[in-house]
C-alpha cells in the first residue's frame, strides 16, 4: 500500500532527502523523483518479504537467495538513484 501511494505521489514522502530537509528546502524540492525512488524501493522490499514468507512456508533455498538478492538490489538502487537524482538537480 505504501508503494502504491508513493507511485501516486500522495501522502508523506518517506525519503531521507525530504525528511532531513528544512522547511525552505522542502518547499523548493522536486518531489517527483524522490517519490518514484521510494515507491520502487518499497515495492522491492515487499517482494523480498513475500520471498521470506515463501521461504518459511516451503523451506526452499531458492526463496532465500531471491530474498537476499532483491534486498541487495534495493539497497544498490537506492544509492545509485540518489546519486543520479542529486546530480540531475544541480
C-alpha positions in Angstrom: 0.0 0.0 0.0 2.8 2.4 0.8 4.4 1.7 -2.6 1.1 2.4 -4.4 0.7 5.7 -2.5 4.2 6.7 -3.4 3.7 5.9 -7.1 0.6 8.1 -6.9 2.7 10.8 -5.3 0.3 11.1 -2.4 0.9 11.0 1.4 4.1 11.6 3.3 7.3 11.3 1.4 9.3 8.6 3.2 12.7 9.6 1.9 15.8 10.8 3.8 16.4 13.7 1.4 12.9 15.1 2.2 12.9 14.1 5.9 16.2 15.8 6.7 15.5 18.9 4.6 14.4 22.1 6.4 11.2 23.9 5.6 12.6 26.1 2.9 14.3 23.1 1.1 11.1 21.0 1.4 9.2 23.7 -0.5 11.8 24.0 -3.2 12.5 20.3 -3.7 11.1 18.5 -6.7 9.4 15.6 -5.0 8.6 13.5 -8.1 11.9 11.6 -8.4 12.1 11.1 -4.7 8.5 9.7 -4.6 9.4 7.4 -7.5 12.6 6.2 -5.8 10.7 5.5 -2.5 7.9 3.7 -4.4 10.4 1.4 -6.2 12.3 0.6 -3.0 9.1 -0.2 -1.1 7.9 -2.4 -3.9 11.2 -4.3 -3.9 11.1 -4.7 -0.2 7.6 -6.0 -0.3 8.6 -8.6 -2.8 11.6 -9.5 -0.6 9.2 -10.0 2.4 7.0 -12.2 0.2 10.0 -14.3 -0.6 10.8 -14.5 3.1 7.3 -15.8 3.8 7.5 -18.3 1.0 10.9 -19.5 2.4 9.3 -20.0 5.8 6.4 -22.0 4.3 8.3 -24.1 1.7 11.8 -24.1 3.2 13.4 -23.9 -0.2 16.8 -22.2 -0.5 15.8 -20.6 -3.8 13.4 -18.2 -2.0 16.2 -17.3 0.4 18.6 -16.5 -2.4 15.9 -14.4 -4.2 15.1 -12.6 -1.0 18.7 -11.5 -0.3 19.3 -10.7 -4.0 16.2 -8.4 -4.0 17.3 -6.7 -0.8 20.8 -6.1 -2.2 19.3 -4.8 -5.4 17.0 -2.4 -3.4 19.9 -1.0 -1.5 22.0 -0.6 -4.6 19.1 1.0 -6.5 18.5 3.4 -3.6 22.2 4.5 -3.6 22.6 4.8 -7.3 19.3 6.6 -7.9 20.0 9.1 -5.1 23.3 10.0 -6.7 21.6 10.3 -10.1 18.8 12.5 -8.7 21.2 14.8 -6.9 23.4 15.0 -10.0 20.4 15.9 -12.2 19.1 18.6 -9.8 22.4 20.5 -9.7 
